Amino acid sequence: MRHLLTHTSGLPNHVESDGFARAFAERWSDAGRPFTPEELIGFVLDQPARFSPGEGWSYTDTGYLLVGLIIEEVTGHTYYEEVTRRFLDPLGLTLTGASNQIELVNLATGYLDADNPFGLPPQTTTRPGVMAWHPGLEWTGGGLVSNPRDLVVWAKALFEGDAMAGDYLTTLLQSAPLSSGTRYGLGVAIYEEGPFGQTYGHGGWIPGYCSSLRYYPQHKVGIAFQINTDIGVMDGEPSAVDQVEQRLADVIMTDSGNASKASYQHKN
């Protein structure tokens, strides 16, 4: 389980396979027939491992699908029942829910390149709140619809130790090296150094949408945003997402620091 959650299993990623790309391009228009987890996992069964477990790092949504199957086998409930009972309801995440159907209330239309590799239409919706393809194929690889408010509430609860019972932060942040200055825990990237100290967080992408969540433990500040296009957003170095993350942190941390200073001076 730790190898799957930290992406150190060596398991290939079905999203990057030619077989998945071809199958999705052929099938996305049949919105009533989403891929099952077993079908998606099947796209990597003929591929060699990328490395032996624990001897490398490579992101794989396929590993998270295996985690989802394990959750359902162990609990006897669906993944969405468990995530709602354990997290969404107790934490008041009322703007977050399962993206396991094509109709998603208040969904913003997303925009993607007309020449995208999956042959998808340039708009994600066919009419307000109705997706052109079934998002259920994401499942435990990212199958939730949310907004920045809920993402920040989640970050504060998760990284301040209030998301579940017990002292889980040590386990959550036990990590594997990803690159220089970056490590990866249980579904969380850990950036060791930055202008505002250590940072925890994660990005997210599906065609037409990008999300970013960052938490700054030294400041106890969470910042999240979402973009309803992926056209040119992740291109370049740094990407547009990286630039927005940095600029929001600059503004919010500076304002927070000034407010704290003003409050201190007033009290004295």
C-alpha positions as CSV (number, residue, x, y, z in Angstrom):
1,M,0.0,0.0,0.0
2,R,2.8,2.4,0.8
3,H,4.5,1.7,-2.5
4,L,1.2,2.4,-4.3
5,L,0.4,5.6,-2.4
6,T,3.9,7.0,-2.8
7,H,4.2,6.0,-6.5
8,T,7.3,3.9,-5.7
9,S,5.7,0.6,-6.8
10,G,7.2,0.6,-10.3
11,L,3.7,0.1,-11.8
12,P,3.2,1.7,-15.2
13,N,0.6,4.4,-15.7
14,H,-2.3,3.4,-17.9
15,V,-3.0,7.1,-18.8
16,E,0.4,7.2,-20.6
17,S,-0.2,4.0,-22.6
18,D,-1.0,4.0,-26.3
19,G,-3.7,1.4,-25.7
20,F,-5.6,3.6,-23.3
21,A,-5.3,6.6,-25.6
22,R,-6.7,4.7,-28.6
23,A,-9.5,3.1,-26.5
24,F,-10.5,6.4,-24.9
25,A,-10.5,8.2,-28.3
26,E,-12.8,5.6,-29.7
27,R,-15.1,5.4,-26.6
28,W,-15.4,8.8,-25.0
29,S,-18.5,9.8,-27.0
30,D,-20.4,6.9,-25.4
31,A,-20.9,8.8,-22.1
32,G,-23.1,6.1,-20.7
33,R,-20.3,3.5,-20.8
34,P,-17.4,4.6,-18.6
35,F,-14.2,2.4,-18.2
36,T,-14.2,0.3,-15.1
37,P,-11.1,0.2,-12.9
38,E,-10.4,-3.3,-14.0
39,E,-10.4,-2.3,-17.7
40,L,-8.1,0.6,-17.0
41,I,-5.7,-1.6,-15.0
42,G,-5.7,-4.0,-17.9
43,F,-3.9,-1.5,-20.1
44,V,-0.7,-2.0,-18.2
45,L,-0.8,-5.8,-17.6
46,D,1.4,-6.5,-20.6
47,Q,4.0,-3.8,-19.7
48,P,7.2,-4.4,-17.7
49,A,7.6,-2.7,-14.4
50,R,9.4,0.6,-14.5
51,F,11.6,-0.5,-11.6
52,S,11.6,-2.8,-8.6
53,P,9.3,-1.7,-5.8
54,G,11.0,0.9,-3.6
55,E,13.8,1.6,-6.1
56,G,12.5,4.6,-7.9
57,W,9.6,7.0,-8.3
58,S,7.1,7.3,-11.1
59,Y,3.5,8.7,-10.9
60,T,0.8,6.2,-11.7
61,D,-2.9,6.6,-11.6
62,T,-3.1,2.9,-12.0
63,G,-1.7,2.4,-8.6
64,Y,-4.4,4.6,-7.1
65,L,-7.1,2.5,-8.9
66,L,-5.6,-0.6,-7.1
67,V,-5.8,1.3,-3.8
68,G,-9.5,2.0,-4.6
69,L,-10.2,-1.7,-5.2
70,I,-8.5,-2.6,-1.9
71,I,-10.5,0.0,0.0
72,E,-13.8,-1.4,-1.3
73,E,-12.7,-5.0,-0.6
74,V,-11.6,-4.2,3.0
75,T,-14.6,-2.0,3.9
76,G,-17.4,-3.7,2.0
77,H,-18.5,-0.2,0.9
78,T,-18.0,1.8,-2.3
79,Y,-15.0,4.3,-2.3
80,Y,-17.4,7.2,-2.6
81,E,-19.4,6.0,0.4
82,E,-16.2,5.8,2.4
83,V,-14.8,9.2,1.4
84,T,-18.2,10.9,2.1
85,R,-18.6,9.2,5.5
86,R,-15.0,9.7,6.6
87,F,-14.1,13.1,5.2
88,L,-16.7,15.1,3.2
89,D,-19.5,15.1,5.7
90,P,-17.4,15.5,9.0
91,L,-15.3,18.3,7.5
92,G,-18.2,20.1,5.9
93,L,-16.9,19.8,2.4
94,T,-20.3,20.7,0.9
95,L,-18.8,21.8,-2.4
96,T,-17.0,18.5,-3.1
97,G,-18.6,15.3,-4.4
98,A,-18.2,12.3,-6.6
99,S,-17.6,12.9,-10.3
100,N,-19.1,9.5,-11.2
101,Q,-21.8,10.8,-13.6
102,I,-21.9,13.1,-16.6
103,E,-24.2,15.6,-14.9
104,L,-22.3,17.7,-12.3
105,V,-24.2,20.6,-10.7
106,N,-22.6,24.0,-11.2
107,L,-19.7,22.6,-13.2
108,A,-17.7,25.2,-15.1
109,T,-17.1,24.5,-18.8
110,G,-13.5,23.6,-19.4
111,Y,-11.6,24.3,-22.6
112,L,-8.9,22.2,-24.2
113,D,-6.8,22.2,-27.4
114,A,-8.9,21.0,-30.4
115,D,-5.8,18.9,-31.4
116,N,-5.7,17.0,-28.1
117,P,-4.4,13.4,-28.1
118,F,-7.7,11.9,-27.0
119,G,-9.8,13.4,-29.8
120,L,-12.0,15.2,-27.3
121,P,-14.2,18.2,-28.3
122,P,-12.6,21.6,-27.4
123,Q,-15.3,22.2,-24.7
124,T,-15.8,19.7,-21.8
125,T,-19.6,20.2,-21.6
126,T,-22.4,19.7,-24.1
127,R,-24.8,21.9,-22.0
128,P,-24.5,23.6,-18.6
129,G,-23.3,21.0,-16.0
130,V,-23.3,18.1,-18.5
131,M,-19.9,16.6,-19.5
132,A,-19.2,15.4,-23.1
133,W,-17.5,12.3,-21.7
134,H,-17.9,10.3,-18.6
135,P,-15.5,11.5,-15.8
136,G,-16.0,8.3,-13.9
137,L,-12.9,6.8,-15.3
138,E,-10.9,8.9,-12.9
139,W,-12.3,7.1,-9.8
140,T,-9.7,6.9,-7.1
141,G,-7.2,8.5,-9.4
142,G,-8.9,11.9,-9.0
143,G,-12.7,11.3,-9.4
144,L,-14.0,14.2,-7.3
145,V,-15.4,17.6,-8.3
146,S,-14.6,20.4,-6.0
147,N,-13.7,24.1,-5.7
148,P,-10.9,26.2,-4.1
149,R,-12.8,26.9,-0.9
150,D,-13.2,23.2,-0.1
151,L,-9.6,22.5,-1.2
152,V,-8.3,25.0,1.4
153,V,-10.6,23.6,4.1
154,W,-9.3,20.1,3.3
155,A,-5.6,21.3,3.3
156,K,-6.0,22.9,6.7
157,A,-7.7,19.9,8.2
158,L,-5.3,17.4,6.7
159,F,-2.0,19.1,7.4
160,E,-2.9,20.4,10.8
161,G,-3.9,16.9,12.0
162,D,-7.7,17.3,12.1
163,A,-8.8,15.2,9.1
164,M,-9.0,12.0,11.1
165,A,-8.4,10.5,14.5
166,G,-4.9,9.8,15.7
167,D,-1.4,11.2,15.1
168,Y,-1.3,10.4,11.3
169,L,1.0,13.2,10.1
170,T,4.2,11.3,10.6
171,T,2.9,8.5,8.4
172,L,1.4,10.9,5.9
173,L,4.6,12.8,5.4
174,Q,7.0,9.8,5.4
175,S,8.3,10.2,1.9
176,A,10.4,9.1,-1.0
177,P,12.8,11.3,-3.0
178,L,11.2,12.7,-6.1
179,S,13.8,15.3,-7.3
180,S,16.3,17.7,-5.7
181,G,14.5,19.4,-2.9
182,T,11.2,17.5,-3.4
183,R,9.8,14.4,-1.8
184,Y,6.6,12.5,-2.1
185,G,4.5,11.2,0.8
186,L,1.1,9.5,0.9
187,G,-0.5,11.4,-2.0
188,V,1.3,14.6,-1.1
189,A,4.3,16.4,-2.6
190,I,6.7,17.9,-0.1
191,Y,8.8,20.9,-1.2
192,E,11.7,21.2,1.2
193,E,12.7,24.8,0.4
194,G,10.9,27.9,-0.8
195,P,10.5,31.6,-0.2
196,F,8.0,30.8,2.6
197,G,9.6,27.7,3.9
198,Q,8.5,24.0,3.5
199,T,5.4,23.5,1.4
200,Y,2.9,20.6,1.1
201,G,0.6,20.1,-1.8
202,H,-0.5,18.6,-5.1
203,G,-1.7,19.5,-8.5
204,G,-4.4,18.0,-10.5
205,W,-5.3,17.7,-14.2
206,I,-8.0,16.2,-16.4
207,P,-8.6,17.5,-20.0
208,G,-9.8,21.1,-19.8
209,Y,-9.1,21.6,-16.0
210,C,-6.1,22.2,-13.8
211,S,-6.1,22.5,-10.0
212,S,-3.4,23.5,-7.5
213,L,-3.3,23.2,-3.7
214,R,-0.4,24.4,-1.5
215,Y,-0.1,24.4,2.3
216,Y,2.6,26.4,4.1
217,P,3.0,24.7,7.5
218,Q,5.2,27.4,9.0
219,H,2.4,29.9,8.4
220,K,-0.6,27.6,8.7
221,V,-1.9,29.0,5.4
222,G,-3.5,27.0,2.6
223,I,-3.9,28.4,-1.0
224,A,-5.8,26.7,-3.8
225,F,-7.0,27.7,-7.2
226,Q,-8.5,26.1,-10.3
227,I,-8.3,26.9,-14.0
228,N,-11.0,25.8,-16.5
229,T,-8.6,25.3,-19.4
230,D,-5.4,23.4,-19.9
231,I,-4.4,25.1,-23.1
232,G,-0.8,26.2,-22.7
233,V,-1.2,26.1,-18.9
234,M,1.3,23.5,-18.1
235,D,3.8,24.4,-20.9
236,G,7.0,26.2,-20.3
237,E,9.3,26.4,-17.3
238,P,8.0,27.7,-15.0
239,S,4.4,26.8,-16.1
240,A,1.5,29.1,-15.7
241,V,0.3,27.1,-12.7
242,D,3.7,27.5,-11.1
243,Q,3.6,31.3,-11.7
244,V,0.1,31.6,-10.3
245,E,1.1,29.6,-7.2
246,Q,4.0,31.9,-6.6
247,R,2.2,35.1,-7.1
248,L,-0.7,34.1,-4.9
249,A,1.7,33.1,-2.2
250,D,3.5,36.4,-2.5
251,V,0.3,38.4,-2.1
252,I,-1.3,36.3,0.6
253,M,1.8,35.9,2.7
254,T,2.8,39.5,2.5
255,D,-0.7,40.7,3.4
256,S,-0.8,38.1,6.3
257,G,2.5,39.4,7.5
258,N,1.5,43.0,7.4
259,A,-1.8,42.2,9.2
260,S,0.1,40.4,11.9
261,K,2.5,43.2,12.3
262,A,-0.2,45.8,12.5
263,S,-2.1,43.8,15.1
264,Y,1.1,43.4,17.2
265,Q,1.8,47.2,17.0
266,H,-1.8,48.0,18.0
267,K,-1.7,45.7,21.0
268,N,1.5,47.4,22.2
